[in-house]
Amino acid sequence: MKKLIIVALMIAVAASLQAQVTLKVLNYQQADQAGYLEDVAIWERFQTLNPDIKLEMEVLFNDPYHEKLQAYAAAGTLPDVFYVWPGARSAVIHEKKLAKDLAKLLGPDYLKNFTGAATNPKNQLGGYLVQLPQSFTYTSVMYVNVKLLKDNGFAVPKTYADLKKMVPKLKAKGIAVMMLPNKDGWPGQSCLFSTVAGRIAGDKFFDDVLAGKAKFTDKAFVDSLKVVEDLYKDGIIQRSDNAIGYGEGPGLFASGKAAIFLDGDWRTGAYITDKASGKALIDPKAQASDFALLPIVALPGEKFPGVNSAVAGTGWAVSGSIPAGSAKEEAAARLIKYLYSEEVQAIRYSTGAYVPTRLGVKATLEPLPAMLPGFYAANPKTSYVIDGVLDPAVYNVINDGLVAIGNGTKTAAVVAKEVQAAFEAWKASKK
Amino acid sequence: MRTEANARVRARGLLGSALAKAAAYLVMGTFTLMTVYPLFWLTMNSFKTTREFQVNMLGLPMDPTLENFRMAWEFGEFGKLFPNSFIYTIGTTALVIALSVLAGFAFAKIPRRVTKWIYGSFVVGILLTINTLMIPLFIEVTMLGIYNTRLAVLLVYVGAGLPIGIYLSTEYIRGIPTALVESARIDGAGYFTIFRRIILPMAAPVATTLAILQICSTWNEFALINILVSRTELKSLPLGIFKFSSSLSTDYGKQFAALVIGMAPMLLFYVAFRKQITRGVAAGAVKG
């Protein structure tokens, strides 16, 4: 017993003599998101549980975050742990391989706790596990007001023709069949067109374009744009939606102005109960009984039926400049494992932040977010999200073109030509 | 007959003048509305919960709440950011005015062979955008060991403010008759005395213009401070506001409250000094 106490004391003394490891963390945190307070508590808890690690945290959000990360990367002073996007948004980290390969750092035994899509290096621009995606986001989801459809004598739509049939009756009552607030430009591309192009042109078309083997003026891409053109021409989506800001959509949908609302899976969080006011945009009981989350209906001319645009989510990365086998590397790995633990992921899941890629995470959820795992399981086939594979110089032209198509000021063929011209200009600028 | 015609002409003149007045009021009223309404809309909606905002965007708050302000203040850590904003704004403004007017005097009234080259090297700074300088500046302050210090922020802010400050001051002081300086020199006054006794009092209008420009730009600046410091204790107000800005944001109440908190000091500044601001802008706009 005495020996044991002596050994324990020696370990304690040795531990106290050991220098505290300082980890610099660049955190991405939005102060007005649901779950902000929970997020703050997550970091405080790590600090309490790990007194041998001192976190020096810098918190930024949105563009300032990316600008600062860019500056750190340029100066060669990256923080030890930072937040990274899987694609072009964090291109500098991927292309210059500034982060450690998490597949090696965390090991297969740890990574087997995550979905295959999350640990697939092909889903990241760098071609290796630069970061471990916390979520896998579906960007095109139909939020369907089943009760409103039923009250008007319609079943849940499955085809384009089903949607077209609804137009006269709902239009007469001042209800939109499908609402897509597209004043900001990107929802048209991210929440609708990525899936349309994925079903008609397919991912290989985009690979071929990038490899110089196909053009945006090819039939497959023009036909994809024509579907969007028809959605407006047939009155399924109203041209006036181009004047509705992204933030206005959920309120309008919840008040019955549309039977179907097009948005990403992240938007389920907009309808759940606000902890500050105790009110929900859609009452939880109604969420369960009157609403459904469905994929975009079958489209005319689709060659890849059932695919839906999806992209690997954001996640944490570890600086490649930390020496292998160092105490700092061990501390960074410990922080990463904590952030991806069942405990932390359950908190994020329950606050509506996302559905975790970590397997077996359980949380108490309101009905709409609780429908997401079922949605993912029923729709496993995915396609590219266009802004995840093309440069902003190209996808911004697509965004603008989709708005013009919606307004009826440009045709699909004209937009396709403009996109091809933008792509060629971008390619020339990269030489 | 003639009197009647005169009366008719006078009546037509009065009518024309009344119509012109009405048109002027209409145009000015429209512009005022375009400026004031967004501020009113923002302030009004900052008192609504997000849920209320989503279903009632244009109406007055049905159940006004101060909770958005309390939470925005707490989450944005504005208590730490406000003092820094004051330090950076006052420090930068004072230094830019002092250095610009001094340099302007030298460039305008003490010509040397190299004057135009030195002056040109300062003024060319007006053409440089902040974005092109961000990464080089970050590397520079890191190498100098002043990253994460107020000194770095003040140095960079003053450096960024000097090109336009020196340009305006030099052009303004150039308009002050050189004979005044020459007479003072003949009377035995040194350059510093001339500056203090003659130039400085006459350059007050351009100094006011510089103060207005500098206060507004420093108070609202976020691109540079974002890369110059990482500790919250050293950050300024715009970085706090940006913690709430996102196109995907769902909590508008707190976002609007944060914007109102950031906007309020500038509005108060304008209300308190509107006469001086109007006079300063008008006076600084023309040469002395």
Interface residues (C-beta under 8 A of the other chain):
Chain A: Q29 Q30 A31 D32 Q33 A34 Y36 E58 V59 L60 F61 N62 D63 P64 E67 K68 Q70 A71 Y72 A74 A75 T77 D184 W186 Y246 G247 E248 P250 G251 A254 S255 W266 G269 A270 D274 A276 S277 K279 A280 L281
Chain B: T49 T50 R51 F53 Q54 V55 M57 T65 E67 M71 A72 F75 G76 M134 I135 F138 I139 T142 F222 A223 N226 I227 S230 R231 T232 L239 F242 K243 F244 S245 S246 S247 L248 S249 T250 D251 Y252 G253 K254 Q255 A258
